[in-house]
Amino acid sequence: MPAPQAPVSVSGAVARRRSVRAFLDRPVSRATVEDILRRAARAPSGGNLQPWVVRVVDGAEIAALKALMRRQVAGMPDGEPPVPAFCPDALKPPYLARRRRNGEILYGALGIDRDDAEARRAWIAGNFQFFGAPVGVMLFAERQSTPYQWVDIGIYLQTVLLLLCEAGLDSCPQADWAMYEATVKQALGAPPDLTLVCGIAIGYADPDSPGNAVRTERDDPLAAYAIR
Ligand SMILES: Cc1cc2nc3c(=O)[nH]c(=O)nc-3n(C[C@H](O)[C@H](O)[C@H](O)COP(=O)(O)O)c2cc1C
């Protein structure tokens, strides 16, 4: 068993949380994850709609989903149409530069060449194995949601990530799961009026994975007016 961690402040969790993309083969208590998902619902939401819908996947179910996704991704590597747009096609400055820099940092750490499409594709496919995490969460929105409910769901997501951090758990939010919304929804028996926002991979970081050593950069949000 690892040594218990010192209690983490909100500031500590905000600073320490990062996206982890390789996990140890070490079990995670479903009860702990469920407790965090419930406590995160103290997050604010417009009109207190609490428009987040979550589904935990672990054990035999996550094993079956990973096996199914291996087949799906092999057959349709670019996702199932209609693949949602994660951001505008033509990203304006400074967003394009930030996205490129993020890729450079991560792929650089992993030793994946910028032009090696095959290696990149194989790496991205790891998303659909929850990067080896033993527990996953699927986060849904109502299809009829407006952007404000998506704001609420984003706040809920970050609250979940921070509580996971406080509990000594690592995570990665994964919008890429929405590329296979139909398969995920069918596999989990999700109602038709829900739309898949993202998955969350949950587990313990593999300290030997070079990708997990990455520390992403941030620009000063107060300077945002000036630099756009
Ligand atoms: C809503 C959302 C969706 C994301 N989707 C993915 C994803 O599909 N795959 C992935 O590897 N990372 C994904 N990320 C992680 C981001 O790449 C990451 O948060 C960003 O690069 C900043 O790094 P950090 O989380 O380590 O601070 C997502 C993050 C958010 C907030």
The ligand as a Gaussian input file, in Angstrom:
#p B3LYP/6-31G(d) Opt

LIG

0 1
 C      -13.501000      18.609000     -21.434000
 C      -12.113000      18.030000     -21.642000
 C      -11.924000      17.049000     -22.587000
 C      -10.673000      16.468000     -22.758000
 N      -10.524000      15.430000     -23.642000
 C       -9.355000      14.775000     -23.710000
 C       -9.246000      13.604000     -24.493000
 O      -10.190000      13.179000     -25.148000
 N       -8.059000      12.942000     -24.503000
 C       -6.993000      13.382000     -23.767000
 O       -5.943000      12.734000     -23.814000
 N       -7.060000      14.500000     -23.017000
 C       -8.220000      15.191000     -22.949000
 N       -8.339000      16.286000     -22.142000
 C       -7.199000      16.732000     -21.327000
 C       -6.581000      18.011000     -21.855000
 O       -5.773000      17.730000     -22.968000
 C       -5.778000      18.638000     -20.706000
 O       -6.665000      19.021000     -19.685000
 C       -4.967000      19.850000     -21.139000
 O       -3.994000      19.499000     -22.082000
 C       -4.299000      20.516000     -19.921000
 O       -3.474000      19.576000     -19.257000
 P       -3.699000      19.169000     -17.732000
 O       -5.075000      18.569000     -17.600000
 O       -2.621000      18.140000     -17.460000
 O       -3.573000      20.386000     -16.892000
 C       -9.567000      16.907000     -21.981000
 C       -9.779000      17.937000     -21.052000
 C      -11.024000      18.489000     -20.870000
 C      -11.221000      19.556000     -19.832000

